[in-house]
Amino acid sequence: MDVNVLRSAVTVLSLLVFAGIVVWAYARRNRERFEDQGALVLSDDDAALQGGRHE
């Protein structure tokens, strides 16, 4: 096996992994869960703030 064949195989494998992650991230079944998790950052929940350390 030539080193260039190995490099090509790693490149193709990386592209396939990237494409799989993109498909997973933009799948409709994940949309609601991701929107809920994204809204957590913006939510104004006083209960979560009371447990933290204030300096």
Secondary structure, DSSP 4 states (H G I P E B T S, - for coil): --HHHHHHHHHHHHHHHHHHHHHHHT-HHHHHHHHHHHHHHH---HHHHHTS---
